[in-house]
Amino acid sequence: MPTALAILAAYLLGSVPFAMISSKVFGLADPRTYGSGNPGATNVLRSGNKKAALMTLIGDALKGAVAVIVAQQMGFSDTVIALVALAVFIGHLYPVFLKFKGGKGVATAAGVLLALDPILGLAVAGIWLLVAYVSRYSSLAALIAAAAAPVVSALMHGANNQTVVVGILGMALIGKHWQNIQRLMAGQESKIGSKKK
């Protein structure tokens, strides 16, 4: 029962839509109505309001980190912590509060990774930042970081529960970016900081 409650609580926490909350706080339009239509920090940035985008980024990352840290502090096994990590991430991707149509999970995955292993989280975040800085494409940075994350985890820890979780997170992130992949290949992807349409 405690395990089931922890997983359910993590999913519900993951479902909290910070893109919607920050947009309301700053008096912005629903982020699902412009740009990519994605309720995430990158799309909120297209509104031109950097503070709202930052609030979204921090909120989405914190919910991933908090779920894992609380599970760790409660003394759950590595397996349960891994399930909690997946649950909070899935909650962001498929939130009950938004009819199961959520964000792409980059910030939430970053929070999860930082809580599971700060060094791994910082390494993956560094890959994202480098690719984003060079290319100006948030989606490309996310795709490369997602593909690199399980490799970095395996090099650091071998094929343990954490590496399996990181691999699942990476595959889900890549799957959620399928339309971005198509736009990147067609040369139609929006760059970081481009305004909403």
DRENDO-1510 file (C-alpha; in Angstrom, 1 decimal, always signed):
<recs>
REC; n; res; u; v; w
REC; 1; MET; +0.0; +0.0; +0.0 .
REC; 2; PRO; +2.7; +2.6; +0.8 .
REC; 3; THR; +4.4; +1.8; -2.5 .
REC; 4; ALA; +1.2; +2.3; -4.4 .
REC; 5; LEU; +0.4; +5.5; -2.6 .
REC; 6; ALA; +3.9; +6.8; -3.3 .
REC; 7; ILE; +3.6; +6.1; -7.0 .
REC; 8; LEU; +0.1; +7.7; -7.2 .
REC; 9; ALA; +1.3; +10.8; -5.3 .
REC; 10; ALA; +4.3; +11.1; -7.7 .
REC; 11; TYR; +2.0; +10.8; -10.7 .
REC; 12; LEU; -0.3; +13.5; -9.3 .
REC; 13; LEU; +2.6; +15.8; -8.5 .
REC; 14; GLY; +3.9; +15.3; -12.0 .
REC; 15; SER; +0.5; +16.2; -13.4 .
REC; 16; VAL; +0.7; +19.7; -11.9 .
REC; 17; PRO; +0.9; +22.0; -15.0 .
REC; 18; PHE; +3.3; +24.7; -14.1 .
REC; 19; ALA; +3.1; +26.2; -17.7 .
REC; 20; MET; -0.5; +26.8; -17.1 .
REC; 21; ILE; +0.0; +28.2; -13.5 .
REC; 22; SER; +2.8; +30.6; -14.6 .
REC; 23; SER; +0.8; +31.8; -17.6 .
REC; 24; LYS; -2.1; +32.6; -15.3 .
REC; 25; VAL; +0.2; +34.3; -12.7 .
REC; 26; PHE; +1.6; +36.6; -15.4 .
REC; 27; GLY; -1.6; +37.1; -17.3 .
REC; 28; LEU; -0.5; +35.2; -20.4 .
REC; 29; ALA; -2.5; +33.2; -23.0 .
REC; 30; ASP; -2.9; +29.5; -22.5 .
REC; 31; PRO; +0.5; +28.1; -23.9 .
REC; 32; ARG; -1.5; +25.4; -25.7 .
REC; 33; THR; -2.9; +28.1; -28.0 .
REC; 34; TYR; +0.4; +29.3; -29.6 .
REC; 35; GLY; +3.8; +28.2; -30.8 .
REC; 36; SER; +4.2; +24.5; -30.6 .
REC; 37; GLY; +1.1; +24.2; -28.4 .
REC; 38; ASN; +3.2; +22.5; -25.8 .
REC; 39; PRO; +2.6; +23.3; -22.1 .
REC; 40; GLY; +6.3; +23.6; -21.3 .
REC; 41; ALA; +8.9; +26.2; -20.5 .
REC; 42; THR; +10.3; +26.6; -24.1 .
REC; 43; ASN; +6.8; +27.4; -25.5 .
REC; 44; VAL; +6.0; +29.7; -22.6 .
REC; 45; LEU; +9.2; +31.6; -23.5 .
REC; 46; ARG; +7.7; +32.2; -27.0 .
REC; 47; SER; +5.2; +34.5; -25.2 .
REC; 48; GLY; +8.1; +36.9; -24.7 .
REC; 49; ASN; +7.8; +36.6; -20.9 .
REC; 50; LYS; +11.1; +35.2; -19.6 .
REC; 51; LYS; +9.9; +35.2; -15.9 .
REC; 52; ALA; +7.0; +33.0; -16.8 .
REC; 53; ALA; +9.2; +30.7; -18.7 .
REC; 54; LEU; +11.7; +30.5; -15.8 .
REC; 55; MET; +8.9; +29.8; -13.3 .
REC; 56; THR; +7.7; +27.0; -15.6 .
REC; 57; LEU; +11.2; +25.6; -15.9 .
REC; 58; ILE; +11.8; +25.6; -12.2 .
REC; 59; GLY; +8.4; +24.3; -11.3 .
REC; 60; ASP; +8.6; +21.4; -13.7 .
REC; 61; ALA; +12.1; +20.5; -12.6 .
REC; 62; LEU; +11.3; +20.8; -8.9 .
REC; 63; LYS; +8.4; +18.4; -9.1 .
REC; 64; GLY; +10.6; +15.7; -10.6 .
REC; 65; ALA; +13.3; +16.3; -7.9 .
REC; 66; VAL; +10.9; +16.5; -5.0 .
REC; 67; ALA; +9.2; +13.2; -5.8 .
REC; 68; VAL; +12.5; +11.3; -5.9 .
REC; 69; ILE; +14.0; +13.0; -2.9 .
REC; 70; VAL; +10.9; +12.4; -0.7 .
REC; 71; ALA; +10.9; +8.7; -1.8 .
REC; 72; GLN; +14.6; +8.5; -0.9 .
REC; 73; GLN; +14.0; +10.1; +2.5 .
REC; 74; MET; +11.1; +7.7; +3.2 .
REC; 75; GLY; +13.6; +4.8; +2.9 .
REC; 76; PHE; +12.0; +3.1; -0.1 .
REC; 77; SER; +14.0; +0.6; -2.0 .
REC; 78; ASP; +15.9; +1.5; -5.2 .
REC; 79; THR; +13.2; -0.2; -7.2 .
REC; 80; VAL; +10.4; +1.8; -5.6 .
REC; 81; ILE; +12.4; +5.0; -6.0 .
REC; 82; ALA; +12.8; +4.1; -9.7 .
REC; 83; LEU; +9.0; +3.6; -10.1 .
REC; 84; VAL; +8.4; +7.0; -8.3 .
REC; 85; ALA; +10.8; +8.6; -10.7 .
REC; 86; LEU; +8.9; +7.1; -13.7 .
REC; 87; ALA; +5.5; +8.0; -12.2 .
REC; 88; VAL; +6.3; +11.7; -11.7 .
REC; 89; PHE; +7.7; +11.9; -15.3 .
REC; 90; ILE; +4.7; +10.1; -16.8 .
REC; 91; GLY; +2.5; +12.5; -14.8 .
REC; 92; HIS; +4.1; +15.4; -16.6 .
REC; 93; LEU; +3.7; +13.7; -20.0 .
REC; 94; TYR; +0.1; +12.6; -19.5 .
REC; 95; PRO; -1.4; +14.8; -16.7 .
REC; 96; VAL; -4.8; +14.0; -15.4 .
REC; 97; PHE; -5.4; +17.7; -15.0 .
REC; 98; LEU; -4.9; +18.4; -18.7 .
REC; 99; LYS; -6.8; +15.5; -20.1 .
REC; 100; PHE; -3.6; +13.5; -20.4 .
REC; 101; LYS; -2.0; +16.0; -22.9 .
REC; 102; GLY; +1.1; +17.3; -21.2 .
REC; 103; GLY; +4.5; +18.6; -21.9 .
REC; 104; LYS; +7.6; +16.9; -23.3 .
REC; 105; GLY; +9.2; +16.3; -20.0 .
REC; 106; VAL; +12.7; +17.8; -20.4 .
REC; 107; ALA; +12.7; +19.9; -17.2 .
REC; 108; THR; +10.9; +17.2; -15.2 .
REC; 109; ALA; +13.4; +14.6; -16.4 .
REC; 110; ALA; +16.3; +17.0; -15.4 .
REC; 111; GLY; +14.9; +17.3; -11.9 .
REC; 112; VAL; +14.5; +13.5; -11.7 .
REC; 113; LEU; +18.1; +12.9; -12.8 .
REC; 114; LEU; +19.5; +15.6; -10.5 .
REC; 115; ALA; +17.8; +13.9; -7.5 .
REC; 116; LEU; +18.8; +10.4; -8.5 .
REC; 117; ASP; +22.4; +11.3; -9.1 .
REC; 118; PRO; +23.5; +15.0; -9.1 .
REC; 119; ILE; +26.6; +14.3; -11.1 .
REC; 120; LEU; +24.7; +12.5; -13.8 .
REC; 121; GLY; +22.0; +15.2; -13.8 .
REC; 122; LEU; +24.6; +17.9; -14.2 .
REC; 123; ALA; +26.4; +16.0; -17.0 .
REC; 124; VAL; +23.2; +15.6; -19.0 .
REC; 125; ALA; +22.2; +19.2; -18.3 .
REC; 126; GLY; +25.6; +20.3; -19.5 .
REC; 127; ILE; +25.1; +18.4; -22.8 .
REC; 128; TRP; +21.7; +20.1; -23.2 .
REC; 129; LEU; +23.1; +23.5; -22.6 .
REC; 130; LEU; +26.0; +23.0; -25.0 .
REC; 131; VAL; +23.8; +21.8; -27.8 .
REC; 132; ALA; +21.2; +24.5; -27.1 .
REC; 133; TYR; +23.8; +27.2; -27.1 .
REC; 134; VAL; +25.4; +26.1; -30.3 .
REC; 135; SER; +22.3; +25.2; -32.3 .
REC; 136; ARG; +19.6; +27.4; -30.7 .
REC; 137; TYR; +17.2; +24.5; -30.9 .
REC; 138; SER; +15.8; +23.4; -27.6 .
REC; 139; SER; +14.3; +20.2; -29.2 .
REC; 140; LEU; +17.7; +19.1; -30.7 .
REC; 141; ALA; +19.4; +19.7; -27.4 .
REC; 142; ALA; +16.7; +17.6; -25.7 .
REC; 143; LEU; +17.1; +14.8; -28.2 .
REC; 144; ILE; +20.8; +14.6; -27.9 .
REC; 145; ALA; +20.7; +14.8; -24.1 .
REC; 146; ALA; +18.0; +12.1; -23.9 .
REC; 147; ALA; +20.1; +9.8; -26.1 .
REC; 148; ALA; +23.3; +10.5; -24.1 .
REC; 149; ALA; +21.7; +10.1; -20.6 .
REC; 150; PRO; +21.5; +6.3; -20.4 .
REC; 151; VAL; +25.0; +6.0; -22.0 .
REC; 152; VAL; +26.4; +8.3; -19.3 .
REC; 153; SER; +24.5; +6.5; -16.6 .
REC; 154; ALA; +25.8; +3.1; -17.8 .
REC; 155; LEU; +29.4; +4.4; -17.9 .
REC; 156; MET; +29.0; +5.7; -14.3 .
REC; 157; HIS; +27.0; +2.9; -12.7 .
REC; 158; GLY; +26.6; -0.1; -15.1 .
REC; 159; ALA; +23.3; -1.7; -15.9 .
REC; 160; ASN; +21.4; -1.1; -12.7 .
REC; 161; ASN; +17.8; +0.2; -11.9 .
REC; 162; GLN; +18.9; +3.8; -12.3 .
REC; 163; THR; +20.3; +3.2; -15.8 .
REC; 164; VAL; +17.1; +1.4; -16.8 .
REC; 165; VAL; +15.0; +4.3; -15.6 .
REC; 166; VAL; +17.2; +6.8; -17.4 .
REC; 167; GLY; +16.9; +4.7; -20.6 .
REC; 168; ILE; +13.1; +4.7; -20.3 .
REC; 169; LEU; +13.1; +8.5; -19.7 .
REC; 170; GLY; +15.3; +9.0; -22.7 .
REC; 171; MET; +13.2; +6.9; -25.0 .
REC; 172; ALA; +10.0; +8.6; -23.8 .
REC; 173; LEU; +11.5; +12.0; -24.4 .
REC; 174; ILE; +12.6; +11.1; -27.9 .
REC; 175; GLY; +9.1; +9.8; -28.6 .
REC; 176; LYS; +7.5; +13.0; -27.4 .
REC; 177; HIS; +9.7; +15.0; -29.7 .
REC; 178; TRP; +8.7; +13.1; -32.9 .
REC; 179; GLN; +7.1; +16.1; -34.4 .
REC; 180; ASN; +10.1; +18.2; -33.6 .
REC; 181; ILE; +12.3; +15.6; -35.3 .
REC; 182; GLN; +10.2; +16.0; -38.4 .
REC; 183; ARG; +10.4; +19.8; -38.3 .
REC; 184; LEU; +14.1; +19.7; -37.7 .
REC; 185; MET; +14.6; +17.5; -40.8 .
REC; 186; ALA; +12.4; +19.9; -42.8 .
REC; 187; GLY; +14.2; +23.0; -41.5 .
REC; 188; GLN; +11.0; +24.3; -40.0 .
REC; 189; GLU; +11.8; +24.0; -36.3 .
REC; 190; SER; +11.5; +27.2; -34.2 .
REC; 191; LYS; +14.7; +28.4; -32.4 .
REC; 192; ILE; +15.0; +29.3; -28.8 .
REC; 193; GLY; +13.6; +32.8; -28.2 .
REC; 194; SER; +11.5; +32.9; -31.3 .
REC; 195; LYS; +8.1; +34.7; -30.7 .
REC; 196; LYS; +4.8; +33.0; -30.7 .
REC; 197; LYS; +2.7; +32.8; -33.8 .
</recs>
